[in-house]
Amino acid sequence: MSRSGSEFAWKALAAIMLVNGTLGVFAPRFLVRQLGIKPQIEPGMIYVFRMFGIRTIFLAVDLFRFPDQRGRSLREGVVVHGTDTTAALAGAALGQLPWRQGLMVAGVSIVNTALAIAGARAYRNRP
């Protein structure tokens, strides 16, 4: 992948993470409802979305703030987003999420994983 392609990949990943993280922190009820879950019945989901939201914001900001550590951040992102994908698919398979919503969440995580992989390629020999 070209340098410009890798640049696009990490910037796209950071943008997706900033949007999703911000929604998780400031509009968790909206995201919970998108999963087909009623926040008034499962109020713990609000906490979960805020917790993952702030994590996601910090990860995205790190990509911009610390270019000398971007390679490591992107490699860690492969693990983080891969784990998110697995969790979403497991949740759907175990009936903890409706299939459609579980696949939607997994799809976002798969895109994030692919962007982290593509971005990390430009930083193979760097920290």
Buried (B, 14 or more C-beta within 10 A) or exposed (E): BEEEEBEBBBBBBBEBBBEBBBBBBEEBBEBBEEBEBEBEEEEEBBEBBBEBBBBBBEBBBBBEEEEEBBBBBBBBBBEBBBEBBEBBBEBBEEEEBBEEBBBBBBEBBBBBBBBBBBBBBBBEEEE
